[in-house]
Amino acid sequence: MQSKIVLHVRNLFLLDASTYMSTAVMALLGISGLHSLLLQIVALVLCVIFVLLYGFLFRTGAYERNPAIYFGLQTVVLTLLVMLPSTANDAFNFLFYILTVHAAVVFTTRVAAFWTSLYFVIASAIVMLNRGVTGLYAVFFYFATFVVCAIFGHTVQQTELTSQQNQQLVDELRETQQKLQELAVLEERNRLARELHDSVKQQMFAISMQLSAARTALSETDRAYPPVVEAERLAQQAGTELTGLIHELRPPALAQKTLAHAVREHVNDWMRQNQIRADLQIDPDISLSVEGEQALFRVLQEALANVARHSQADRVSVTLKAENGAVKLMVEDDGIGYDAEHITRGVGLDSMRERMAVVNGDLEVSSQKSKGTLVIATVRSS
């Protein structure tokens, strides 16, 4: 008969204690009622088989592949055991109660009822054959005991299910809390970006315009001309750096876009601006936290900026893929490469490493002269 497992038992202490202790005690009692050494050995072997099947199949969860085989084997073992002509045969029958608890713990109610009924029928039939009509009293006792054992096993099952559901709720709450924290950080960054854009950046633009007007009004022979030109240059540089800072706080490429879409769009724009061929491979099934997406996107920007500034490459390949529970970004060029000393000291590389560290990611950089550079950034999926 096919059965359906409803759960995998994680807390086995109670079942272990009841199974091992009951088997040991009942084996001693049952064997003491056998008057033949051969029968005593047979009974001992059957009890050992019962315990071994429990330890190697039930306790390890191996029975789940085909539970009917496990419970069928245990039923055969106990049937042979209770058929032995022991004067303490009820001790062997007690092991059927333990098996009833096992079935009630892991099976649905209907399947557990089938196995419980089977055990009751076997135990009752053997006692009736051995005792005749007087065995009816034992049958009534068996009925009540099997029902109690089945209820006990079902209670253990429900307790285990409740524990698993509570743990699942805790995990979901933790995941939700993490996402809320990420959203809060993102919202704060967006707020700062808006404040900088609407106030400081506008003021820097106004300063630059005033300095430009002053430069136009002055003659190159005026003593004030060089300082005004230098001040204008510094103001424009500060404005550029401020724009970069705003973009750091809120990457516009990721606004209302998936990471895959943002990467594709940025690589295409970069390729047009720098006249370097870019081969792009993107896995559409990418799932990352907001922080993870931002970190990978910034690594992409920095890596491509390094290619444009330093590599003298003719071609670059960009790969974004999901692999082994993580998202991996690879940027490889065919440029002149770097010395190991320059790789470890670069500010851009330090920035990429810091971004990966924030999201518990990994960054690998390999480069050889005349053989190009490979940057690999890896972030675990959410």
C-alpha positions as CSV (number, residue, x, y, z in Angstrom):
1,M,0.0,0.0,0.0
2,Q,1.4,3.4,-0.9
3,S,1.6,5.8,1.9
4,K,2.3,9.5,2.1
5,I,4.9,11.1,4.4
6,V,3.7,14.3,6.0
7,L,6.9,15.3,7.7
8,H,10.4,14.5,8.4
9,V,10.9,14.1,12.2
10,R,13.7,16.3,13.4
11,N,13.5,15.8,17.2
12,L,14.0,12.1,17.7
13,F,14.9,12.0,21.3
14,L,11.5,10.9,22.5
15,L,11.2,8.2,19.9
16,D,14.7,7.0,20.5
17,A,14.1,6.7,24.2
18,S,10.8,4.9,23.9
19,T,12.1,2.6,21.1
20,Y,15.4,1.5,22.5
21,M,14.4,1.2,26.1
22,S,11.1,-0.6,25.4
23,T,12.8,-3.0,23.0
24,A,15.5,-3.8,25.6
25,V,13.1,-4.3,28.4
26,M,10.5,-6.2,26.5
27,A,13.1,-8.4,24.8
28,L,14.4,-9.5,28.2
29,L,10.8,-10.2,29.5
30,G,9.7,-12.0,26.4
31,I,12.9,-14.1,26.1
32,S,12.6,-15.1,29.7
33,G,9.3,-16.8,28.8
34,L,11.0,-19.0,26.2
35,H,12.3,-22.4,27.5
36,S,14.4,-23.3,24.5
37,L,17.9,-21.8,24.0
38,L,17.3,-21.8,20.3
39,L,14.1,-19.9,20.6
40,Q,15.7,-17.4,22.9
41,I,18.5,-16.8,20.3
42,V,15.8,-16.4,17.5
43,A,13.9,-13.9,19.7
44,L,17.1,-12.0,20.4
45,V,18.0,-11.8,16.7
46,L,14.5,-10.6,15.8
47,C,14.7,-7.9,18.5
48,V,18.1,-6.8,17.2
49,I,16.8,-6.6,13.7
50,F,13.9,-4.5,14.9
51,V,16.3,-2.0,16.5
52,L,18.7,-2.0,13.5
53,L,15.8,-1.3,11.1
54,Y,14.8,1.6,13.3
55,G,18.3,3.0,13.6
56,F,19.4,2.7,10.0
57,L,16.1,3.3,8.2
58,F,13.7,5.2,10.3
59,R,16.1,7.4,12.3
60,T,18.1,8.4,9.3
61,G,15.0,9.2,7.2
62,A,16.0,6.6,4.6
63,Y,12.5,5.0,5.0
64,E,11.0,8.1,3.3
65,R,11.9,6.8,-0.2
66,N,9.5,3.9,0.3
67,P,7.9,3.8,3.8
68,A,5.8,0.8,3.0
69,I,9.0,-1.3,2.8
70,Y,10.2,-0.2,6.2
71,F,6.9,-0.7,8.1
72,G,6.3,-3.9,6.2
73,L,9.7,-5.3,7.3
74,Q,9.1,-4.3,10.8
75,T,5.6,-5.9,10.8
76,V,7.1,-9.2,9.5
77,V,9.8,-9.1,12.2
78,L,7.3,-8.4,15.1
79,T,4.8,-11.0,13.7
80,L,7.5,-13.7,13.8
81,L,8.4,-12.5,17.3
82,V,4.9,-12.7,18.8
83,M,4.4,-16.1,17.2
84,L,7.1,-17.6,19.4
85,P,5.6,-19.7,22.2
86,S,6.6,-17.4,25.1
87,T,4.7,-17.4,28.4
88,A,5.4,-13.6,28.4
89,N,4.2,-13.0,24.9
90,D,2.5,-9.7,25.8
91,A,6.1,-8.3,26.1
92,F,6.6,-8.9,22.4
93,N,3.2,-7.5,21.6
94,F,4.3,-4.2,23.3
95,L,6.7,-3.6,20.4
96,F,3.7,-3.3,18.1
97,Y,2.6,-0.3,20.3
98,I,6.0,1.3,19.6
99,L,5.6,0.7,15.9
100,T,2.1,2.3,16.0
101,V,3.6,5.4,17.5
102,H,6.2,5.5,14.6
103,A,3.4,5.2,12.0
104,A,1.2,7.9,13.7
105,V,4.1,10.3,13.8
106,V,5.0,10.3,10.1
107,F,1.9,9.3,8.3
108,T,-1.4,11.0,7.5
109,T,-4.3,10.1,9.7
110,R,-5.8,7.7,7.2
111,V,-2.6,5.8,6.5
112,A,-1.6,5.7,10.1
113,A,-5.1,4.2,10.9
114,F,-4.4,1.4,8.3
115,W,-1.1,0.4,9.9
116,T,-2.6,0.6,13.4
117,S,-5.5,-1.6,12.4
118,L,-3.1,-4.1,10.9
119,Y,-1.0,-4.3,14.0
120,F,-4.2,-4.7,16.1
121,V,-5.4,-7.5,13.9
122,I,-2.1,-9.4,14.0
123,A,-1.7,-9.1,17.7
124,S,-5.4,-10.0,18.4
125,A,-5.3,-13.0,16.0
126,I,-2.2,-14.5,17.6
127,V,-3.5,-14.1,21.1
128,M,-6.9,-15.7,20.1
129,L,-5.0,-18.6,18.5
130,N,-2.9,-19.1,21.7
131,R,-5.6,-18.5,24.3
132,G,-8.9,-19.1,22.6
133,V,-12.0,-17.4,24.0
134,T,-10.1,-16.2,27.1
135,G,-8.0,-14.1,24.8
136,L,-11.0,-11.7,24.2
137,Y,-10.0,-9.8,27.4
138,A,-6.6,-9.2,25.9
139,V,-8.1,-8.1,22.6
140,F,-10.1,-5.4,24.3
141,F,-7.0,-4.3,26.1
142,Y,-5.1,-4.2,22.9
143,F,-7.8,-2.1,21.2
144,A,-7.6,0.6,23.9
145,T,-3.8,0.6,24.0
146,F,-3.4,0.8,20.2
147,V,-5.9,3.7,20.1
148,V,-3.9,5.5,22.9
149,C,-0.6,4.9,21.1
150,A,-2.0,6.2,17.8
151,I,-3.3,9.3,19.5
152,F,0.0,9.9,21.2
153,G,1.9,9.5,17.9
154,H,-0.5,11.9,16.2
155,T,0.0,14.4,19.0
156,V,3.8,14.2,18.5
157,Q,3.3,14.7,14.8
158,Q,1.2,17.9,15.3
159,T,3.7,19.2,17.8
160,E,6.5,18.7,15.2
161,L,4.4,20.3,12.5
162,T,3.7,23.3,14.7
163,S,7.4,23.6,15.5
164,Q,8.3,23.5,11.8
165,Q,5.6,26.1,11.0
166,N,6.8,28.4,13.7
167,Q,10.4,28.1,12.5
168,Q,9.2,28.9,8.9
169,L,7.4,32.0,10.3
170,V,10.6,33.1,12.1
171,D,12.6,32.7,8.9
172,E,10.1,34.6,6.9
173,L,10.0,37.4,9.5
174,R,13.8,37.6,9.4
175,E,13.8,37.8,5.6
176,T,11.1,40.5,5.7
177,Q,13.1,42.4,8.3
178,Q,16.2,42.3,6.1
179,K,14.3,43.5,3.1
180,L,12.8,46.4,5.1
181,Q,16.3,47.4,6.3
182,E,17.5,47.3,2.8
183,L,14.6,49.5,1.6
184,A,15.2,51.9,4.5
185,V,18.8,52.3,3.5
186,L,17.9,52.8,-0.1
187,E,15.2,55.3,0.8
188,E,17.7,57.3,3.0
189,R,20.2,57.3,0.1
190,N,17.5,58.5,-2.2
191,R,16.6,61.3,0.2
192,L,20.2,62.4,0.5
193,A,20.6,62.3,-3.3
194,R,17.5,64.5,-3.7
195,E,18.8,67.0,-1.1
196,L,22.2,67.2,-2.7
197,H,20.7,67.6,-6.1
198,D,18.1,70.2,-5.2
199,S,20.4,72.4,-2.9
200,V,24.1,71.9,-3.0
201,K,24.4,71.0,-6.7
202,Q,22.2,74.0,-7.7
203,Q,24.4,76.3,-5.6
204,M,27.6,74.9,-7.2
205,F,26.1,75.5,-10.6
206,A,25.3,79.1,-9.7
207,I,28.8,79.6,-8.4
208,S,30.2,78.3,-11.6
209,M,28.0,80.6,-13.7
210,Q,29.0,83.6,-11.6
211,L,32.7,82.7,-12.0
212,S,32.2,82.2,-15.7
213,A,30.6,85.7,-16.0
214,A,33.5,87.2,-14.0
215,R,36.0,85.6,-16.3
216,T,34.2,86.9,-19.4
217,A,34.2,90.4,-17.9
218,L,37.9,90.3,-17.1
219,S,40.8,90.7,-19.5
220,E,43.6,88.1,-19.6
221,T,46.0,90.8,-18.5
222,D,44.1,91.5,-15.3
223,R,45.7,90.2,-12.1
224,A,42.4,88.7,-11.0
225,Y,42.0,86.7,-14.3
226,P,44.1,83.6,-13.4
227,P,42.5,83.1,-9.9
228,V,39.0,83.4,-11.4
229,V,39.8,80.9,-14.1
230,E,41.2,78.5,-11.5
231,A,38.2,79.0,-9.2
232,E,35.9,78.3,-12.2
233,R,37.8,75.1,-12.9
234,L,37.6,74.0,-9.3
235,A,33.9,74.8,-9.1
236,Q,33.2,72.7,-12.3
237,Q,35.3,69.9,-10.9
238,A,33.4,70.0,-7.6
239,G,30.1,69.9,-9.5
240,T,31.3,66.9,-11.5
241,E,32.3,65.1,-8.3
242,L,29.0,66.0,-6.6
243,T,27.1,64.6,-9.6
244,G,29.2,61.4,-9.2
245,L,28.4,61.3,-5.5
246,I,24.6,61.7,-6.2
247,H,24.8,58.8,-8.6
248,E,26.7,56.8,-6.0
249,L,23.8,57.3,-3.6
250,R,21.1,56.6,-6.2
251,P,22.2,54.8,-9.4
252,P,19.8,56.2,-12.0
253,A,20.3,53.1,-14.1
254,L,18.7,50.9,-11.5
255,A,15.6,53.1,-11.0
256,Q,12.5,51.1,-12.0
257,K,14.8,48.6,-13.9
258,T,16.0,45.1,-13.3
259,L,19.7,44.5,-12.8
260,A,19.9,42.6,-16.1
261,H,18.3,45.5,-18.0
262,A,20.5,48.1,-16.3
263,V,23.7,46.2,-17.1
264,R,22.7,45.8,-20.7
265,E,21.8,49.5,-21.1
266,H,25.0,50.6,-19.4
267,V,27.2,48.3,-21.4
268,N,25.6,49.5,-24.7
269,D,26.1,53.2,-23.7
270,W,29.7,52.6,-22.7
271,M,30.4,50.8,-25.9
272,R,29.1,53.7,-28.0
273,Q,31.0,56.3,-26.0
274,N,34.4,54.5,-26.0
275,Q,34.3,52.7,-29.3
276,I,35.3,49.4,-27.8
277,R,33.4,46.3,-28.8
278,A,31.5,44.6,-25.9
279,D,30.2,41.1,-25.9
280,L,27.3,40.7,-23.5
281,Q,25.9,37.5,-21.9
282,I,23.1,38.0,-19.4
283,D,21.1,35.4,-17.5
284,P,17.5,36.6,-17.3
285,D,16.8,34.7,-14.1
286,I,18.6,36.9,-11.6
287,S,17.4,37.3,-8.1
288,L,19.3,39.6,-5.7
289,S,18.7,42.0,-2.8
290,V,18.6,45.7,-3.6
291,E,22.1,46.2,-2.0
292,G,23.5,43.3,-4.0
293,E,22.2,44.7,-7.2
294,Q,23.7,48.1,-6.5
295,A,27.1,46.6,-5.5
296,L,27.3,44.6,-8.7
297,F,26.2,47.5,-10.9
298,R,28.9,49.7,-9.3
299,V,31.6,47.1,-9.8
300,L,30.5,46.9,-13.5
301,Q,30.8,50.7,-13.8
302,E,34.2,50.8,-12.2
303,A,35.5,47.8,-14.1
304,L,34.4,49.3,-17.5
305,A,35.8,52.7,-16.5
306,N,39.2,51.1,-15.8
307,V,39.0,49.3,-19.2
308,A,38.4,52.6,-21.0
309,R,41.1,54.5,-19.0
310,H,43.9,52.0,-18.8
311,S,43.5,48.8,-20.8
312,Q,43.9,50.0,-24.4
313,A,41.6,47.1,-25.2
314,D,39.9,46.4,-28.4
315,R,37.3,44.1,-27.0
316,V,35.6,43.4,-23.6
317,S,33.2,40.7,-22.5
318,V,30.6,41.2,-19.8
319,T,28.8,38.2,-18.3
320,L,26.1,38.3,-15.7
321,K,24.8,34.9,-14.6
322,A,23.2,32.9,-11.8
323,E,25.4,30.0,-10.6
324,N,25.2,27.7,-7.6
325,G,23.0,30.0,-5.5
326,A,24.9,33.1,-6.3
327,V,25.0,35.9,-9.0
328,K,28.3,36.3,-10.7
329,L,29.5,39.3,-12.8
330,M,32.6,38.9,-15.0
331,V,34.3,41.7,-17.0
332,E,37.2,40.6,-19.1
333,D,39.2,42.7,-21.6
334,D,42.0,41.9,-24.1
335,G,44.1,44.9,-23.2
336,I,47.6,45.4,-22.0
337,G,46.9,44.1,-18.5
338,Y,48.4,45.3,-15.2
339,D,51.3,44.4,-12.9
340,A,50.2,42.8,-9.6
341,E,51.5,45.8,-7.7
342,H,49.2,48.2,-9.5
343,I,46.2,45.9,-9.1
344,T,46.5,45.9,-5.3
345,R,47.1,49.6,-5.0
346,G,44.4,50.9,-7.3
347,V,41.8,53.1,-5.7
348,G,39.1,51.8,-8.0
349,L,39.9,48.2,-7.1
350,D,39.8,49.0,-3.4
351,S,36.4,50.6,-4.0
352,M,35.1,47.5,-5.7
353,R,36.4,45.3,-2.9
354,E,34.7,47.5,-0.3
355,R,31.4,47.3,-2.2
356,M,31.6,43.5,-2.3
357,A,32.5,43.3,1.4
358,V,29.4,45.3,2.4
359,V,27.1,42.7,0.8
360,N,29.3,39.7,1.9
361,G,30.4,39.2,-1.7
362,D,33.7,38.2,-3.2
363,L,35.9,40.0,-5.7
364,E,38.6,38.3,-7.8
365,V,41.0,40.1,-10.1
366,S,43.5,38.5,-12.4
367,S,45.8,40.3,-14.9
368,Q,48.9,39.7,-16.9
369,K,50.8,42.0,-19.1
370,S,49.6,41.9,-22.7
371,K,46.9,39.4,-21.8
372,G,44.2,41.6,-20.4
373,T,42.4,41.7,-17.1
374,L,39.5,39.6,-15.6
375,V,37.3,40.9,-12.8
376,I,34.9,38.5,-11.2
377,A,32.3,39.8,-8.6
378,T,30.1,37.3,-6.8
379,V,27.1,37.9,-4.5
380,R,25.0,35.2,-2.9
381,S,21.4,35.2,-4.1
382,S,18.6,36.3,-1.7
